[in-house]
């Protein structure tokens, strides 16, 4: 599996959990202290997001970090 595919899968997982909590990208970006544009790029898999940023996102979603990677094959 190539890195781009992993980035897209992680982004899709983040989006699924965000939408499941009825949160906008703007709300998530504010909770994570990043711009909405940057958050959108993470969800689209355009950035290779760091583990520490993934932890910040999982905390904002109220889930364990490992949950973000459950759907990544």
C-alpha positions in Angstrom: 0.0 0.0 0.0 1.4 3.4 -0.9 1.6 6.3 1.5 -1.0 8.4 -0.4 -3.6 5.6 0.0 -2.9 5.5 3.8 -3.3 9.3 4.0 -6.7 9.1 2.2 -7.9 6.3 4.4 -6.9 8.1 7.6 -8.6 11.2 6.3 -11.7 9.2 5.5 -11.7 7.8 9.0 -11.4 11.3 10.5 -14.3 12.6 8.3 -16.5 9.6 9.3 -16.0 10.2 13.0 -16.4 14.0 12.6 -19.6 13.7 10.7 -20.9 11.0 13.1 -20.6 13.7 15.8 -22.3 16.3 13.6 -19.2 18.6 13.8 -18.2 20.9 11.0 -14.7 21.2 9.7 -14.6 24.7 11.2 -15.5 23.3 14.6 -12.9 20.6 14.4 -10.2 23.0 13.2 -10.9 25.3 16.1 -10.8 22.4 18.6 -7.5 21.2 17.1 -6.0 24.8 16.9 -5.5 24.6 13.1 -7.0 26.3 10.1 -10.2 25.0 8.5 -8.3 24.7 5.2 -5.6 22.6 6.7 -8.1 20.4 8.4 -9.9 19.9 5.1 -6.6 18.9 3.4 -6.1 16.3 6.2 -9.5 14.8 5.6 -8.9 14.7 1.8 -5.5 12.9 2.4 -3.5 15.7 0.9 -1.1 15.9 3.9 0.9 13.3 5.7 -0.4 14.2 9.1 1.8 13.6 12.2 0.9 11.2 15.0 0.7 14.2 17.4 -1.8 15.9 15.2 -3.8 12.7 14.9 -3.8 12.6 18.7 -5.1 16.1 18.8 -7.8 15.2 16.4 -8.8 12.1 18.3 -8.9 14.1 21.5 -11.2 16.6 19.8 -13.4 13.8 18.7 -13.4 12.2 22.1 -12.0 8.9 20.9 -8.9 6.9 21.4 -6.1 7.5 18.9 -6.2 3.8 17.8 -9.8 4.3 16.6 -8.7 6.6 13.8 -6.7 3.7 12.4 -9.2 0.9 12.7 -10.4 1.2 9.1 -6.9 1.6 7.6 -5.8 -1.5 5.8 
